[in-house]
Amino acid sequence: MGAVDLSTHPGHLARRLQQAHSLLWSAMVSEETTSPQFAVLNALVDQPGIDQRTLSGRISLDRSTVADLVARLARRGLLERVRDPRDGRRNVLRLTDEGERVHRKLATRTARMNRVFLAPLDETERETLLRLIGRVAAAAEDLRA
């Protein structure tokens, strides 16, 4: 059997895409805050006061990864755990003022980075790519569950 054409392997292409994203993220968005950390901040802007389990589902990351991200962001003073006023047995998450400031700054930079990242595609192609990647990712998550 000869060499396999990796340009037809979605995993290989996904890894290359992730590498390109990571390079652009570091150069254009932040060297301090990672893309998954930004996802946490963004989810808490959209839905303040959720617990870690709900957050995990919102950003499609496993609970242990989310626990690590939350701990790192809390140490940086960007979010806080507070006792749930409706259920004293659980904690909920809220951004601090600094967390909101960092989110605003990164949201602007992320939008700029995404324009650069997707620049080779026209608007219709961008919409199609994002829709298809979303479908494949959702199906993969369903298989995992």
C-alpha positions, 0 to 999 in steps of 0.5 A: 500500500502506498502513501495516504493522501492526508489532504483527504483526512479530516483529522489531519486538516483539522489539526492544521486548521487548529495550528493556524488558529493557535498561531493567529490567536497568539499573534492577534488576540492574546498570549495570556488568555487562551481560546478556551479561557475566552470561551469561558469568559464569553459564556459568562457574559452571555449567561452570568451565574451559571454553574460549572456543569452548565458552563461545560455543556455551553462551551463543549468541554469536559468538566475537568477541563472546565474546572481547570480553566475556571481555577486559572481565571479565578486566580487571575481575578477574572471570575469569582465563584459565589454561593447560589442564592437559590441553592446554598449547596452549589456555587455559580460563576460570575465575571469580575469587573476585570473579567468583563474588561478583558472579555470586551478587549478580547472580543474585539481582537477575536473578531479581527482575527476571525476576519484574517483567518477566514479571509481566503473565503468569500462570505458564502464560503465562510458561512458554509464552512462554519455550518459544516464544521459545526455539524461535524463537531456536533455529530462527533460530540453525540458519538462521544456521549 
